[in-house]
Amino acid sequence: MLYKADIHIHTVLSPCGDLYMSPSNIVEAALKKSLNIIGITDHNSTLNVEVTSKIAKKYNILVLYGAEVTTREEVHCLCFMPSLIRLSEFQKYIDNNIRKIPNDIKRLGYQLVVDENEQILDEIPHSLLAATNLSINQLRNDVADFDGIFIPAHINRSANSIDSQLGFMPDDLNPDAIELYKYSDTQEFLKKNQQLANLKIFQSSDAHFINDIASAYTNIEIEELSFDAFKKALCDKK
């Protein structure tokens, strides 16, 4: 079946995310926009993923368990885990590798962990916008060891992308897919980057505000609404 997916959405945990981006509000917006799959990808943290998934399951929306991890090259990468157990392990992995710089709330914003009733459970003290000490290749290999999915984010954006930070796609990176900046023309991009034509391509909202959810999305044909089916579709040569 064909499903509508926006795999790059931030919650109130991301300091640049609007305080209206609670898990319940995100799911409500996803319903209104007829999304079947959403990726919760806060900066360098997974702590609002489980609650979002719990709410979304009531409405048969698949939540991809993820984070937008910043490599030491300052490249943003979407990383998705196959289970909550692996997600918890991945959170420890991020915590062990992120540079612990105190968050400046006035300049950067709040970083809130919340429950399904929008009650604040925790506030992360270190800046989630900081880079990790992981190279992009190391992150890619480690995500594979977690049985996860690795997708470099908005690769042709002018900041925090493979294009802006590296200038080229490493030959040995082998991502599971790539995400183009949401304002890109896919066909024009492929004309200039024919070497990437064999990769699966996503466009997503990178939403930090409710109204931005599904402002860009991807239709994906998968057998069922599950992580395994989603991952299998990325491996399909069609």
Protein Blocks (a to p, Z undefined) as FASTA:
>chain_A
ZZdddfbdcdfklmkbcfklcfklmmmmmmmnopabdcdddehiaklmmmmmmmmmmnop
acddddddddfkopacddddfbfklmmmmmmmmmmmpccddddfklnopcddddfkopaf
bdcfbdfkbccfbdfklmmmmmmmnopacddehklbcbhpfklmnopacfklopabdcdd
fkbcfklmmmmmmmlmmpccdddfkiabfklgokaccddddfbdcfklmmmmmmpmZZ
